[in-house]
């Protein structure tokens, strides 16, 4: 999936391609961060669902970090 997105980034106009590359690089460095930030934005602007709020996003991010730490420890 990332290979397709990276190929798309090369075809986009420079500003959009740069933004997509930055997002993909962030996804590689910190999996789940983009989703956490999106949930935070929805929570702040009031568009988040009552049962799918920021706490769920933070819990998922912490679980991702713990899983990554466990893999790197092996």
Secondary structure, DSSP 8 states (H G I E B T S, - for coil): -HHHHHHHHHHS-HHHHHHHHHHHHHHHHSTTHHHHHHHHHHHHHT-S-TTS-HHHHHHHHHHHHHHHHHHHH-
